Amino acid sequence: MFFMKHAPAVDRAALRVLLLSAFAAASIGMPSPAGAQHPMEVQRLSAEGDHLKALVVFELLPRRILTTDSRIAAAKSAWALGLNNKASDLFDAILRDQSLSADTRARLTLSRGILEFQEERYSEAALFAEKSISLLVAASPLRGRAYLLWGQSLSKERAFAAAEEKFLLALSDAAPADKAEVCFALGSVEVKLGKYPDAERHLKAIPTDHERAPATVRLLATIALDTHQEDRARFWIEKGRSDYPDAFLDSWGDYGLMQIELSRGELPSARKLLQGAQKQFPASDPWLVLMQAALEDAEWKQAQEGSRP
């Protein structure tokens, strides 16, 4: 998901090592306790992408002068460094502030949900998403992202019908820049639900230069194969190989092309595809194994039909 890139969690001990290393590294110009006296410095460093320095300054500041904005900046810097546990603790501390506006609380709650998603705690992520939505009284891109998180969490738990419902709500609220990601998520679950026309419509709305485009082409090929549209399937597989070669390096494309040949009874072409794949991929390749099994099954059926009187 576009705002859910996985960052490896680092525990508190690792954070202490990082901070101590930073204090010792005079060459990178770390501030001294005497020089770290203003919380706005945390915000500045975090905004400039200097996340380790931002955390060091934050830890040096007296707790009594920390502002909400500096705490949020520190949480974001911890998150950017992959310190998910630290970020979660900081966000939780901020959320205990009863003076937060509903919009700020909703944003921070959504951030907490994303962190839970990254840690693969999908039930918790869904709860945070639902809570974030409850704080938003009107449609907004923020609410769209919360619905997206909720749907992604449900999808991870294989509750595809419920996920589809959340994705449709996300699509209604999504900012233009977010719509392609929502369409991909929606199309993906609709494929799993067998709602192929809806899935195809949503997937085709994704721009060809979007980061999800290669996976989208693969899904469109899958739909065509599942619905026995052989010419369309061949078109999408060949398009994927020509337009997104790095995403089509495995033997899945050969497997798809074999399915097309077998559906047409073209066993010699299927054998040729298998022979080509065997030269490119190891014997343990899962798609190659499926290709071998599919060809053996087709040959057995042909032999059975030939032996009938």
N, C-alpha and C positions, 0 to 999 in steps of 0.2 A: 504494500500500500504506500502511496506517495508520501505520507507523513508518518509512516510506521516502519521505517527502515530499522532493521535489528541492530542494536548496539550491545555488545557484550557487557554484562553486568560486572562491576568490580566491587568487592566488599570494602568495609571500612579500613581494614588493615592495608589494603592496596592503596586506598586514598591517602592514608598517613604516610606511606612510603613516597607517594608522588609529591606530597606537600613538603616532606622533609628534604627530598631531593631538590625541590625548587628553592627552598630556603638556602641550601648549600651551594646552589649554582649562581654565584655572583656574576658570572659572565652573561647571564640573561637579564640582568638588571632587576631582580626582584626587590620589591619595596621592603623597608624595615618596619618594625612595629611603630616607630615614631612617625614614619612617613605615610602610613596607611590610616588616615584619620577621617576620610570622607567617604560615605557609602556610595556617592555618585561615581567614584572610581571603579567600583565593581561593575556598575552598569556600562561605563565607557569601555572597559576592557572586554566585557562579554560581547558588547555590540561590535567591537573590532575583531572578534574571533580569537582573542587571546585568553582562552578559557582557563588555562592553568593559573595564569597570573590573577585572573578574576577570583578564582577560588582561594588563592593564597591571601589576597587582600581581604576577602570576606572573612576568613578565619582569623586574621589579625585584628579586625575591627572589634571594639567593645560591643557586646550584645545590645547595650542600652541605646546605641545610636543607629542601629540598623533600621532601614526603612523597608516597607513592603516591596518597593521596586528593586532594592538591592538584593533582597532575599529571592525574588523571582529571577533576577539576573544570575545569581549564584546557582539556583536550581537548574536554569537552562544551561549554564556552563558545565555543571556536573553531568547533565544529560548528554551534552555534546561530546564529553570525554568518555562516555560509556559507563559512567558511575551511576548506574540506574538506582541502586539502593540509596545512595546519597541524595540523588535528585528526588526520589520518592519521599524521603524524610523531610527534605526542605519544603516540598510542595504541601505535605501534610501539615507542617508547622504553620505555613502561610494560611491554609484553609481554616485553621482554628481562629483566625482573626475575624471577629463578628462584624467589623466595619467594612468588609469588602463589598463592592457593588455586585449586583447579580451577574452582570456581564463578566467581570473579572473572575468571580467564583466559578462561573460556567467554563471559562477558558482553562482555568487551573484544574478543574475537575476533569475536563477532557484530556488534559496533559497527563494526569494521573492514570486515566484509563488507557492511554496509549502506552504508557510505561508498563502497565499490567499486561497489555497485549504483547509487547516485546518480550516479556518474561514468560509468555505462553500460559498466562493465567486468564483464560478467555472468559470464564464466568464473572470474574472480578472486573475485567475490562468492560463487559456488557453492563454491569451495574453502574460503573462510573459514567458510561455513555448515557444511560437512562437518566441518571441524576443530573448530568449536564443539560440534557434536553428539558428537564423539569424546571430549570432555572431560566429558560428562554421562552418568553411569551409570544414572540413573533418569529416568522420565517426569517432566516438569515444564513449566510454561508457557514457560520459557526455551527448552527444547528444541523446543517447539511453534513458537516464533518462528523458531528456526534452520531448522527444516524448511520453514517458510513462505518464508523468504528463499531457501532452496535451490530450492524449487519455482518461485518467481517468476523466479529467474535462469534456470532451465531453460526456462521458458515464453517468456522473452524471446529465447531462442535457438531457439525453435520445437520444442523437444523435449517435446511436449505429453504423451505417454504417461509419460515419466519424471517430468514435473512433477506429473501426477495422483497418482502414487505418493507423492511427497513431501507433497503437500497432504493426502492421506488420513492420513499419519502425523502431520502437523501438527494435524489435526482431533482426533486421539486425545489429544494432549497439551495442546491449547490451553486457556488460561484462558477462563472464560465471556465476558469482555469482548472476547476476540480471535476467538471462533468465527464471528461474522458475516463478518469479513474473510476468514477461511480459506474459509468456504462460498462467498463470492463468487469467490475465486481458483479454487477447485475447480470450481464451476459453469461458470466461463468457459472453462477448458480442456476440460471435458467437452462443451461446445457445439462447440468446435473438433474434438473427436474424434468427434462425431456421437452421443455417448451422451446422448441427449435426456432419457430418463426420470430418469437419475441427476442430470443437470444441473438439471432442473426441481425435483427433490426438494431439492437443496442450495440453490438460489436462493430457494426459497420459505421456507427457514429464516431468511432475513435479515429483521430487523424493518423495518417500514415507515418508521420514523424514523431509520434508519441512514443514514450519508452515502453508502453504496453503493446505497441503495434506487432512486434514479432509473435508474442503469445496470442494476440488476437487472430492473426492469420492461421496459427495452428488450431485454434478453436473453431474457426470457420471451416477449415479442412475437416476437422472432426465431425462437425455437423453434417457436412456434405457426405462423408463416409457413412455416418449413421443413418442417413436418410436415402442412401443409395443413389446419390447424384454424382456419378462417377466423373463426369466431365468437370463439374464444379470442384470436386475434390482434387483432381489433377491440377486444375488452375491454381488453387490456393497453395498446394504443396510446391509447385514450381515457382510461384510468386514468392513464397517464403524463402526458398533456396536462392533465388536471384536477388531479392531485395534485402534480406536479412540473413546472409550466409552464416554469420557467427552464431545465430540462434537455431540453425538447422544443421549442426555438425554431427548430430547423432543419427542413428539408423531409423528414427521414427518415420522420416519421409519415405524411405524404402519400404517400410512396413505398410504405410498407407498406399503406396503405388501397387504393392503386391495385392492388397485387398481389392483394389480396382480390377486388376488382371484376373484374379480368382473369381470375382463376381461375374466376369464376362466369359469364364471358362477358358481363359487363355493360359493354360498351364505352362507351355514353353516359355512365354514371357515372364511368368512368375518364377520359373526356375532360373532364368537369366538374371533377374533382380536379386535372387537369393545368392547366386554365385558372386555377383558383384559386391554384395554386402559382406559376404564371408571374407573377401579380400581386404576390406577396409576396417572391420570391427572384430574384436575378440570373440571367441566362442561363448563367453559368459554374458555378452551384451544382451540385455533383456528383450529388446525389440527383435534382435536376430533370433533369439530362442523362439519367440512367438512366430516369426516368419517361417522357421523350420517346421514348427508344429502345424501352422496353417497349411503349408504346402503338403505335408504328409497326410493331413486330413483330406485335402482335396484329391490327392492321388488315390487314397484308399476309396473314397466315394466313387471316383471314376472307374476304378477297378471293379467295384461291386456292381456298378451299372453295366459294365461290359460283360460281366459273367452271367447276367440274367438272360433267360431264354427268350 
